[in-house]
Amino acid sequence: MYIKQSELLLGTSMDFVKKYMDNSEMVSHDKGDVLFRENDPAHFFYTLINGRVKLSICEGGHMVHDIRQSGEAFGWSSLIGRDVYSASAECIEPTELLRTSSQKLTRVIEEDPANGIILFKHLAAMLGNRLLESYETITQTP
């Protein structure tokens, strides 16, 4: 996946994308690897390159979202001033991700607020879609 094609960065400048990439690292994980647990300190923001990641809440692991689309982002808690993650993230198949330090990404956004606003609008849309999916799941449950 070419990161510019990611929904998250759609409409941002090439310079912004380059800075995003320069401040990110490609990481690979095996099936079963836990990226973070609910209430762990939130230090990283993730973008899926390929694979699948299950987001779940509560110790019992109630799945709240299945990250499976290239370019999908998660770990948003780290970007909005939350000290801890709101869910756990587990790789459910071999997975490649871009992992970005929240401190570094915040600096990139602060240096280019116009493109930062675009990123945050896309992030808000992704989270809104997840919320709507949750509503749909709740209303379909007998």
Secondary structure, DSSP 8 states (H G I E B T S, - for coil): --GGGSGGGTT--HHHHHHHHHTEEEEEE-TT-EEE-TTSB--EEEEEEES-EEEEETTTTEEEEEE-STT-EE-GGGGTT-SB-SSEEEESS-EEEEEEEHHHHHHHHHH-HHHHHHHHHHHHHHHHHHHHHHHHHHHH--
